Structure formats: C-alpha cells, structure tokens
C-alpha cells in the first residue's frame, strides 16, 4: 500500500451520480441560454447542449457514458409516458367518435405515406415498414414539455396530447409486430418468429396492468393525500421500469399501458392527479441532453435527402388526416393546421427502437439507423419550435390567453 493510495485514481472514473449532475447542469445552462437569448423552447437548448458535448461535438459524452445515463433516460421516458397515458380517456373517445376516427386515420396515413415514399426511393419493403412504424409516433416528451413551459390550455393542446398518446401506442404495437418479419428475414426459427412479438406485447401489457392495479389499491389505502400518492406512483413507475428491463419487455409500452389503465380502471377515483413535473424535470433535462449526444450530424451528409423525404411524407400523412376529419369533432375553424404542426416532433423512442433492432441484428439496425436517425436529428431541433409556434398561434399559451 503506497503512502498516497487514499487519493483517487486518474483519470477519474465515471460515476452515475457525477454524470447525472454534470448532464443536468450543462443541459440546464444550455436550455436557459437558448430560451432567454433566442426565445426558443428550452428543449431545443438541451438537445443543442447534447450535440455540443456528444459524439458530433466535443466528444465528452461518448456511447459508453450514454449507456451509463440510460437509467435516467428510462425514468424520464417512464414519467412522460405514464402522464401521457393518464390523459387518454376511453369514455371520451367513445363519445367523440370523430376524434377517434381522426386518431386512427392519422396513424394509418402517417405509416402509409412514409412507407410508400421510402419504397419509391428503392428502400427495401422491410426497412421501409419498420421506419414507417417508427414515424407514426409523435414525441410525447416534446409536446408535453413545451405545453407545460407555455402553460398552454385549449382544444389544440388537449387534442395534440391525446393524438400523441394514441399514435405512440400504435407505433409501439406495429413496431413490435414487425419483429416477426425481421426474424423471418434473418431466418430465425418459427418459435422465435411467432413468440417474440407476443411475449413483448402480452408481457408489457400485463406489467402495465399489474402496476395500475397496484396503484389503484394503494391509492385507496392511502386516502386523499397528494404527497403520499406522488411517492407511491414514482415508486411504481421506477419498479415497472426495472421489471421491464429485467424481463426484456418494452419499457415504453409497459409505462404507457400503466398510465392508460390507471386512468380507465380507476372507476372510484382512488388515484389522485398528482404533479410529477417538478421532480421529473430533472430527468427530462438529462433525457434530451443524452438524446442530442447520441445523434451524429455527419449522418446528414449521407442520409439528408432520405430524411427530407421521410419528414415531408410523414407530415403530409398527419396533415391530410387531421385536416380532413378533426373539424368534425368540434375543433375551432382554422385550428386543424396548427394541430398538424404540433404533431411534427418525432419521438425519441425512435432511437430506442433502432437500438433494440441493432441488438437483435446489427446489420439491420445499422441500415435502419441510416434511414431514421437523420430525420430524428432534424426533428429534435425543429420539432419543439413547431409545437411552440402552433400553441402560441392557437392562442393557448398563457401569455396569449392573458
């Protein structure tokens, strides 16, 4: 034992808590500078901070450090998807059939337009289908956080959040079902082809059901005490994330199912509507910094043209569906176009889905990434600005409402 063995080794080893603190402070600073100087959403600043510190910038956050931060990213996504799921009320959808039809058309046309556009560009049908499934989902994190930042309330805001919840469910389910096609392409056994999607879907939905059932029982036992409900729900969200990871289920689908079922199974209103935003904000900052850090700007050089077609086709699909049907559900005249703009952000879950595909078949994941991630990069930057514009133009931001 040397005389100085009590000193830390150099270079200093990465520690998750140290990493969390650094990402939080860097993202916070970037978000505030972007918001105060450029009047842009803070989320844009978080992503730009990640790009600066990540593989496309200074290289301070590499893929190894991004993996270290994955637990914080999972918690952030879990909080967002749970809150989003609790907004989806099946009774309201049954009453407003035209809105339900709009949601179905929006998801269907998003998939169809992207798929056909990519096939037209000679992308193989399997890659086009998986990329199109990923494109169905609008980013729940971007829409929710920009709406919270603006303190937006109104028809466009509420319909956007409900459409995001529905298209996220559709994207996760379609993407999971397409695993059978991927396995067939790589000549996996029939047991894998048939059982893998069923295991993911059934297991994730069952986990969401058990979490929601537990939450309702605990909520009834705790009584109407908001601080206790907050701790209980946070504990169940983190536990569900851990179970999904251990069981190799979909964290995204399980947590969204948790939120949806907690809303629609709670017939006696045992669960209180608690605000996880203040605690969640810590994780949301890290989520977008890590997302930005893992994106590569050099992919725009090789995939920029495909990304442009992908973004345009996706926007056309969403816009045609919304503009054709949403006015029948009672939205104000002229608000349909703003709602379509608010659906532009692409879900960060795209990165997770590409990563999962890479884990199964690296060659497939690499080719899928070349199609999808350039579009994700562009929409991570302009998506929050689009949502901010739409909600302000609709007069639903707090400062516009007066």
Secondary structure, DSSP 8 states (H G I E B T S, - for coil): --TTTTS--SS----HHHHHHHHHHHHHHHHHHHHHHH---HHHHHHHHHHHHSTTTT-SS-HHHHHHTHHHHHHHHHHHHHHHHTT--HHHHHH-HHHHHHHHHHHHHHHHHHHHHHHHTT--HHHHHHHHHHHH-B-HHHHHHHHHHHT--SHHHHHHHHHHHHHHHHHHHHHHHTHHHHHHHTT--HHHHHHHHHHHHHHHHHHHHHHHHHHHHHHHHH-S-HHHHHHHHHHHHHHHHHHHHHTT--HHHHHHHHHHHHHHS-TT--S-----HHHHHHHHHHHHHHHHHH--TTHHHHHHHHHHHHHHHHHHHHHHHHHHHGGGGT--TTHHHHHHHHT--B-THHHHHHHHHHHH-HHHHHHHHHHHHHHHHHHHHHHHHHHHHHHHHTT-SHHHH-
